């Protein structure tokens, strides 16, 4: 069989641990036999990032912007234990944080739904899509641990040398301080990306912050979203029968547990990080979630929404074939290939991406699945398989 041709390349960002292992298996069994893959490869494994002082991460982000499409494996964000384990020079920053900052994008995460895995929340009948602002807040913070009493101040020096200064706290003893920021430009991009995505998906938008407490910081998010909606999207939403709804984050959390779904729930960076994992888990598994970073400049990065599956990797290194769910990794590839096909006008590639997604879902709906879905499946699975067997089952249907 002649392989499907690609016109232009995708930026391929490799990762760490169990997801790195499965990334190679997916390419070998599900992609390379059918598609003449064109990728620019960047190894974002933890040691490679540390050795290059994160130069490779910035190069990968630049490649996504240049090529328009990227696909990313899960990567480790280091902590003290990882520094020791990998003999790192330093605590390396989050590669996702760097890429999201460079692309100034918004992350959209959507559950992958199959008929025989029902959501843990009974009222959820349709997907709840998470829109996560992918810039700033704690992911681009500045922190200090102070050793004793003193005065903590927030100081901003304008370009002309004038200052604004506020006292944060008169510290009576040791403590910790954190400074976070955002920009109006990035928040505006977040709002526009969210409203455009909602129109494409034909879903209403919820947006939630805590502006009653954070009157300036969160208040600015609320103000910008409302302005962008009123000036640029209100008529389109009304014509499409969709709504834009603002509420407090705690109210949104309470409301979402009783809603039917079919909404785009937009959150600030940290809220979106936490809530998207909750939504993914309640719909079935962190491995049953698509994730795409959308840049306002027209670049797209598709990734797995979950981590590197550290515990399974250690078991794999001891010779065990684990039952790690590769669905989110597969859908990262299909999302990237479909977007490449859309941009390049290559219908055969788009058709392949759709068929690979169908083969993956058909495998689960045929009762063959990995261990994470076993307890949730109804009816009970016919067979619980390891990752390699699961990928082979998909390949046989593909």
Secondary structure, DSSP 4 states (H G I P E B T S, - for coil): -PPEE-SS-EEEEE--HHHHHHHHHHIIIIITTTEE--EEEEE--HHHHHHTTTHHHHHHHHHHHHHSEEEE---PPP-HHHHHHHT-SS-PPPHHHHHHHHHTEEEEEEE---TTB--SSTT--S-EEEEEE-SSGGGG-EEEEE-S-EEEEEEEE-TTS-EEEEEEEEESS-EEEEE----HHHHHHHHHHHHHHHHHHT-EEEEEE-TTTSTTHHHHHHHHHHHHIIIIIHHHHHHHT--EEEEEHHHHHHHHTTS---EEEEE-HHHHHHHHHHHHHHHT-TTSEEEEEEETTS-EEEEESS---HHHHHHHHTT-------HHHHHHHHHHHHHHHHHHT-HHHHHHHHHHHHHHHHHHHTTEE-GGGTTTBSSPPSEE--HHHHHHHHHHH-
